[in-house]
Amino acid sequence: MKIETKARDEKANRRFNPYKKTRRRRILYHKVLNVISEKVSNKNQTIMTERNNQSITVLRECSWTDSDSPTEESEEEVGSDIQGIHPRPAPPFRPRLSHRIQIGTEDLMTAREEAERCIVGFLLDLRRFSTETIQKWVQQEWRPLGEVTVIGRDDNMYLIYFSNDIDREVALEQTPWSYQGALFATRKWNPNVPLKDIVLDRIELWMQIWPLPIEYQNPTVAVKLARLAGQVVRVDWKNRRPRNIRYLRVRIVVDPREPLAAGCTMERDNGTVQWIEF
């Protein structure tokens, strides 16, 4: 009877509950935590491995990159700046094969006689002035005895012709001049050299030495002090009365591409020191 009653109850339950209910299982939380921690650790190991691979890849790419190949950062702006600071070296000179024509001295006699009476004037300034402007200034400033003609200009260099030898020597000796705040220097013309290849590597100028005690104002002291500023040409001093006792004047040769000496420290014969201005 009990078996029949149990079977009948189960049949009735299946009629109203066709789906079989699952039994609830007990969840072991400590096992779940262990599984989660294992998954997190495996994920971190995977991320660290990917980062290490990326860093290794970047380092290898840097070592493989050619120095001449452009990169994303140096393709446009950065590349132009680097080339401006460190320009590429000039290609090696290769002699050009062509027809060779020999020019004799007899072919240059007339033109060379004119060039030997010329000097080269250098205008050390960013501005450029026409030959007519320099011609007017030369006539007013130099006051020549003979004819003085500015033949032409090449960049900041002027070729100046003199018919009088005295005017030419004065123009070479009294260089440099100041023209509208710019330095105008002259030097001799060099044969067989294009005008653009002549370099102004030396200028003769007068240097003043201030202030010296009276007994120190002599040519020997002047030469010792002036050698620190440049090559000494001569000392403008004469042992006569009266004479200039404010300063000494020395003619020296300097390189215009180098900075000028402002002065030096002189040790007197009594052991004291003094700053000397040039």
Secondary structure as GFF3:
##gff-version 3
##sequence-region A 1 278
A	DSSP	alpha_helix	2	16	.	.	.	ID=ss1
A	DSSP	alpha_helix	29	64	.	.	.	ID=ss2
A	DSSP	alpha_helix	77	85	.	.	.	ID=ss3
A	DSSP	three_ten_helix	105	107	.	.	.	ID=ss4
A	DSSP	alpha_helix	109	115	.	.	.	ID=ss5
A	DSSP	beta_strand	118	124	.	.	.	ID=ss6
A	DSSP	alpha_helix	131	142	.	.	.	ID=ss7
A	DSSP	beta_strand	148	154	.	.	.	ID=ss8
A	DSSP	beta_strand	157	162	.	.	.	ID=ss9
A	DSSP	alpha_helix	165	173	.	.	.	ID=ss10
A	DSSP	beta_strand	177	179	.	.	.	ID=ss11
A	DSSP	beta_strand	182	188	.	.	.	ID=ss12
A	DSSP	three_ten_helix	195	197	.	.	.	ID=ss13
A	DSSP	beta_strand	203	209	.	.	.	ID=ss14
A	DSSP	three_ten_helix	214	216	.	.	.	ID=ss15
A	DSSP	alpha_helix	219	226	.	.	.	ID=ss16
A	DSSP	beta_strand	231	236	.	.	.	ID=ss17
A	DSSP	beta_strand	248	254	.	.	.	ID=ss18
A	DSSP	beta_strand	263	267	.	.	.	ID=ss19
A	DSSP	beta_strand	273	277	.	.	.	ID=ss20
###
